[in-house]
């Protein structure tokens, strides 16, 4: 497994070993294709008479959901469509109305789309065998996250810490959820942490926190297809989409990019090697 971008997190020389892995939820550990938030956003905007493209719903995935809606409303095409429908550009009160519609619809589809993704349980077992802690962050609300946690525990995925933006006052790309994970897991320095996620916002969150970042390409937002839909593609089309997803996560600054969680153990081995090399040079 190759370290990308030719750089390592700050304070790497002070991290004698890895201590924790922090996962994202939708598209990384649950909900293959990150379908639940995408489908809900599409329904919400259609309800208000301003349908959006799937690419518009996915562009800012990983942000807290109210901010995500605000970002969609700020795009030129959506603003023009909103103006055509309502005779005015969208206002802050419109963000509130959309978000109020979003919340109950998101709860309705969370269970349907949020099964634990293949490979996650095995990856977590290997992480725990290494003696590492397991944390998580999300763009969902606290109540939505509680639902996900309850369902995932039944399927064998149970992080030691699970945090939402509400728990720390701000979501991605701010690093505060990772900082609070570090506090609760008692991990120091931050270079002893790996953040794993499928969106640009996940990578930005990790980089801003000064931790290792791993992008997940195949199961998440960058490709945005269910397992069945992905497998139905031709081999050439599937490979093309996977290359594009890898490139986008790499360009976001990820230290590593993997296709699925089955590759995570190799990444952790390489990071351990990087940490030992840094300590030896010191």
Secondary structure, 3 states (H helix, E strand, C coil): CCCCCCCCCCCHHHCCCCCEEEECCECCCECCCCHHHHHHHHHHHHHCCCCCCHHHHHCCCCCCHHHHHHHHHCCHHHHHHHHHHHCCCCCHHHHHHHHHHHHHHHHHHHHHHCCECCCHHHHHHHHHHCCCEEEEECCCCHHHHHHHHHHHHHCCCCCCEEECHHHHCCCCCCCHHHHHHHHHHCCCCHHHEEEEECCHHHHHHHHHHCCEEEEECCCCCCCCCCHHHHHHCCHHHHHHHHHHHHHHHHHCCCCEEECCHHHHHHHHHHHHHHHHHHHHHC
